[in-house]
Amino acid sequence: MTISADTADNHDARATGTAAFSKFMTVLQLIADAASPLGIAQLAALSGYPRPTVYRIVGALIAEGLVVDSLRGSTFELGPRLITLASRSWERSDLRVAAIDALQTLRDITQETVHLAVRSGSEMVFIEKLESPHAVRMASRIGTRVTLYSSSVGKAYLAALDTGTRTALLRGVALERLTPNTIVEPAVLAAELETTRERGHAEDREENEAQIFCYGCAIPDPDGRPVACISVSIPLFRRSATPQETYIAPLRDACRAVAERLTPMSRGGV
């Protein structure tokens, strides 16, 4: 097959544009994920891009209102335009509309923090959080990313996949020990996911964060594929002696309720 010069030029332009956009998104994601505002030197070190490149990217992001100078000076944080875009997207999200009532009911029944999470690459990201009314609460926030293999939402998601898809998704994921309880042996994780599939819910037994026990369950689409997961997170000292009645049954009810609401939405209904 012969490729014309114009076609080759267009292809090169698209490739260059994609690479540039990827760099912009990498820097933006680093700013978004940082626990505290980052400066140019830190962004360059974390991204692996030269400082002049990072200067240009940050300058363009500031010009578009996606990033602003932080109050600390010489560091950067997310800008109002990005927050507005995210807010509008979330307000119109079918998943949020379908889930919010069930999440509120689950939080009120369990009196513990509940999260709604979706997969983002090789991680899960919290897209909604309802706080426990108790004084001791989770330190997580909307946008927090957790691993597939150590979190209850991640394990619930993996367990709901067919074996081939699950294997492909975990390929290349390093199983790092986050706490003494984190599962880092592939064979042990595989057995854990089969157990999770059989019992219908996942457990994070201080595997992602010390002193925190979480139960997770997947929300399936009409074809049975996981679209999101819900978790209940409990400080270990407050965990009920009857978890099936206190957390697991209400959690599974919440996931079923969301799945039922999502079905007519996927078919164009209300």
TALINLIN-V20002 format. One record per backbone hydrogen bond with DSSP energy under -0.5 kcal/mol. NH is the residue of the N-H (numbers start at 0). CO is the residue of the C=O. If there is no record, write none. Layout:
BEGIN
nh co
NH CO
NH CO
END
This chain:
BEGIN
nh co
3 1
7 3
8 4
9 5
10 6
11 7
12 8
13 9
14 10
15 11
16 12
17 13
18 14
19 15
20 16
21 17
22 18
23 19
24 20
25 21
26 22
27 23
28 24
29 25
30 26
31 27
32 28
33 29
37 75
42 38
43 39
44 40
45 41
46 42
47 43
53 49
54 50
55 51
56 52
57 53
58 54
59 55
60 56
61 57
62 58
63 59
64 61
65 60
66 60
67 76
69 74
72 69
75 37
76 67
78 65
80 64
81 64
82 78
83 79
84 80
85 81
86 82
87 83
88 84
89 85
90 86
91 87
92 89
96 92
97 93
98 94
99 95
102 98
103 99
104 100
105 101
106 102
107 103
108 104
109 105
110 106
112 232
113 129
114 230
115 127
116 228
117 124
119 122
122 119
123 145
124 117
125 143
126 115
127 115
129 113
130 128
136 134
142 125
143 140
145 123
147 121
150 146
154 150
155 151
156 152
157 153
158 154
159 155
159 156
160 157
165 161
166 162
167 163
168 164
169 165
170 166
172 169
173 171
175 173
177 175
180 205
181 178
183 181
185 183
188 184
189 185
190 186
191 187
192 188
193 189
194 190
195 191
196 192
197 193
198 194
199 195
200 195
201 215
203 213
204 202
205 203
205 211
211 208
212 233
213 203
214 231
215 201
216 229
218 227
219 217
220 224
223 220
226 218
227 218
228 116
229 216
230 114
231 214
232 112
233 212
235 210
237 234
238 234
238 235
245 241
246 242
247 242
248 243
250 246
251 247
252 248
253 249
254 250
255 251
256 252
257 253
258 254
259 255
260 256
261 257
262 258
263 259
264 260
265 261
266 262
267 264
268 263
END
